[in-house]
């Protein structure tokens, strides 16, 4: 539990540390991941949008990095 608190900069009290560790069967990396997922739910996921459809003929070539 002290390692969990040390890695997170002592942001959690012992009861909260125990909660996250117990929830992940005392797996330290999983507990840290669960804590980070819980504390940052407003992080936006990557998104994309359609720009345009470009059709090239059979004889046309496309240069690298295009």
FIKOLZA-1660 file (N, C-alpha, C; in steps of 0.1 Angstrom, whole numbers, plus 5000, padded with zeros to 4 digits):
% residues 66
   i   px   py   pz ch aa at
   1 5008 4988 5000  A  X  N
   1 5000 5000 5000  A  X CA
   1 5009 5013 5000  A  X  C
   2 5020 5012 5007  A  X  N
   2 5028 5024 5007  A  X CA
   2 5035 5027 4994  A  X  C
   3 5038 5016 4986  A  X  N
   3 5043 5018 4973  A  X CA
   3 5033 5024 4963  A  X  C
   4 5020 5020 4965  A  X  N
   4 5009 5026 4957  A  X CA
   4 5008 5041 4960  A  X  C
   5 5008 5044 4972  A  X  N
   5 5007 5058 4976  A  X CA
   5 5020 5066 4971  A  X  C
   6 5031 5060 4972  A  X  N
   6 5044 5067 4968  A  X CA
   6 5044 5069 4953  A  X  C
   7 5039 5060 4945  A  X  N
   7 5039 5061 4931  A  X CA
   7 5029 5072 4926  A  X  C
   8 5018 5074 4934  A  X  N
   8 5008 5084 4931  A  X CA
   8 5011 5097 4938  A  X  C
   9 5022 5099 4944  A  X  N
   9 5025 5111 4951  A  X CA
   9 5017 5113 4964  A  X  C
  10 5014 5103 4971  A  X  N
  10 5007 5103 4983  A  X CA
  10 4994 5111 4982  A  X  C
  11 4987 5110 4971  A  X  N
  11 4974 5116 4969  A  X CA
  11 4962 5109 4976  A  X  C
  12 4964 5097 4980  A  X  N
  12 4953 5089 4986  A  X CA
  12 4956 5086 5000  A  X  C
  13 4945 5085 5008  A  X  N
  13 4947 5081 5022  A  X CA
  13 4947 5065 5022  A  X  C
  14 4951 5059 5033  A  X  N
  14 4952 5045 5033  A  X CA
  14 4939 5037 5030  A  X  C
  15 4928 5042 5033  A  X  N
  15 4915 5036 5030  A  X CA
  15 4912 5036 5015  A  X  C
  16 4915 5047 5009  A  X  N
  16 4913 5047 4994  A  X CA
  16 4923 5039 4987  A  X  C
  17 4935 5038 4992  A  X  N
  17 4946 5030 4986  A  X CA
  17 4942 5015 4987  A  X  C
  18 4937 5011 4999  A  X  N
  18 4932 4998 5001  A  X CA
  18 4921 4994 4991  A  X  C
  19 4912 5004 4989  A  X  N
  19 4900 5001 4980  A  X CA
  19 4905 4998 4966  A  X  C
  20 4914 5006 4960  A  X  N
  20 4919 5004 4947  A  X CA
  20 4927 4991 4946  A  X  C
  21 4935 4989 4956  A  X  N
  21 4943 4976 4955  A  X CA
  21 4935 4964 4957  A  X  C
  22 4925 4964 4966  A  X  N
  22 4916 4953 4968  A  X CA
  22 4908 4950 4956  A  X  C
  23 4903 4961 4949  A  X  N
  23 4895 4960 4937  A  X CA
  23 4902 4953 4926  A  X  C
  24 4916 4954 4926  A  X  N
  24 4924 4948 4915  A  X CA
  24 4932 4936 4920  A  X  C
  25 4927 4930 4931  A  X  N
  25 4934 4918 4937  A  X CA
  25 4948 4921 4941  A  X  C
  26 4951 4933 4945  A  X  N
  26 4964 4937 4950  A  X CA
  26 4974 4937 4939  A  X  C
  27 4970 4939 4927  A  X  N
  27 4979 4940 4915  A  X CA
  27 4983 4955 4914  A  X  C
  28 4995 4958 4917  A  X  N
  28 4999 4973 4918  A  X CA
  28 4997 4980 4904  A  X  C
  29 5002 4975 4893  A  X  N
  29 5000 4982 4880  A  X CA
  29 4985 4983 4877  A  X  C
  30 4977 4973 4879  A  X  N
  30 4963 4974 4876  A  X CA
  30 4956 4984 4885  A  X  C
  31 4960 4985 4898  A  X  N
  31 4954 4994 4907  A  X CA
  31 4957 5009 4903  A  X  C
  32 4970 5011 4899  A  X  N
  32 4973 5024 4894  A  X CA
  32 4965 5028 4881  A  X  C
  33 4964 5018 4872  A  X  N
  33 4956 5021 4860  A  X CA
  33 4942 5024 4863  A  X  C
  34 4936 5016 4873  A  X  N
  34 4922 5018 4877  A  X CA
  34 4920 5032 4883  A  X  C
  35 4930 5036 4892  A  X  N
  35 4929 5049 4898  A  X CA
  35 4930 5060 4888  A  X  C
  36 4939 5059 4878  A  X  N
  36 4940 5069 4868  A  X CA
  36 4927 5070 4859  A  X  C
  37 4922 5058 4856  A  X  N
  37 4909 5058 4848  A  X CA
  37 4898 5064 4856  A  X  C
  38 4897 5062 4869  A  X  N
  38 4887 5067 4877  A  X CA
  38 4888 5082 4879  A  X  C
  39 4900 5087 4880  A  X  N
  39 4903 5101 4883  A  X CA
  39 4902 5110 4871  A  X  C
  40 4903 5104 4859  A  X  N
  40 4903 5113 4847  A  X CA
  40 4893 5108 4837  A  X  C
  41 4880 5108 4840  A  X  N
  41 4870 5104 4831  A  X CA
  41 4867 5114 4820  A  X  C
  42 4872 5126 4821  A  X  N
  42 4868 5136 4811  A  X CA
  42 4879 5138 4800  A  X  C
  43 4888 5128 4800  A  X  N
  43 4898 5129 4789  A  X CA
  43 4891 5125 4776  A  X  C
  44 4892 5133 4766  A  X  N
  44 4885 5130 4753  A  X CA
  44 4893 5119 4746  A  X  C
  45 4886 5110 4739  A  X  N
  45 4892 5100 4731  A  X CA
  45 4895 5105 4718  A  X  C
  46 4905 5099 4711  A  X  N
  46 4908 5104 4698  A  X CA
  46 4896 5103 4688  A  X  C
  47 4895 5113 4679  A  X  N
  47 4884 5113 4670  A  X CA
  47 4890 5116 4656  A  X  C
  48 4881 5113 4646  A  X  N
  48 4885 5116 4632  A  X CA
  48 4873 5120 4625  A  X  C
  49 4875 5126 4613  A  X  N
  49 4864 5130 4605  A  X CA
  49 4868 5128 4590  A  X  C
  50 4858 5125 4582  A  X  N
  50 4860 5123 4568  A  X CA
  50 4863 5136 4561  A  X  C
  51 4874 5137 4553  A  X  N
  51 4878 5149 4547  A  X CA
  51 4873 5149 4532  A  X  C
  52 4877 5139 4524  A  X  N
  52 4873 5138 4511  A  X CA
  52 4876 5124 4505  A  X  C
  53 4869 5121 4495  A  X  N
  53 4871 5108 4488  A  X CA
  53 4879 5111 4475  A  X  C
  54 4891 5105 4474  A  X  N
  54 4899 5108 4462  A  X CA
  54 4901 5094 4455  A  X  C
  55 4896 5093 4443  A  X  N
  55 4898 5081 4435  A  X CA
  55 4909 5082 4425  A  X  C
  56 4918 5073 4425  A  X  N
  56 4929 5074 4415  A  X CA
  56 4927 5063 4405  A  X  C
  57 4931 5065 4393  A  X  N
  57 4930 5055 4382  A  X CA
  57 4941 5044 4384  A  X  C
  58 4940 5034 4376  A  X  N
  58 4949 5023 4377  A  X CA
  58 4963 5027 4373  A  X  C
  59 4965 5036 4364  A  X  N
  59 4979 5040 4359  A  X CA
  59 4985 5051 4367  A  X  C
  60 4977 5057 4376  A  X  N
  60 4982 5069 4384  A  X CA
  60 4990 5064 4396  A  X  C
  61 5000 5071 4399  A  X  N
  61 5008 5067 4411  A  X CA
  61 5006 5078 4421  A  X  C
  62 5009 5074 4433  A  X  N
  62 5008 5083 4445  A  X CA
  62 5022 5084 4451  A  X  C
  63 5027 5096 4453  A  X  N
  63 5040 5098 4458  A  X CA
  63 5040 5095 4473  A  X  C
  64 5051 5091 4479  A  X  N
  64 5052 5089 4493  A  X CA
  64 5048 5101 4502  A  X  C
  65 5043 5098 4514  A  X  N
  65 5039 5109 4523  A  X CA
  65 5028 5117 4518  A  X  C
  66 5019 5111 4510  A  X  N
  66 5008 5119 4504  A  X CA
  66 4995 5114 4512  A  X  C
% end
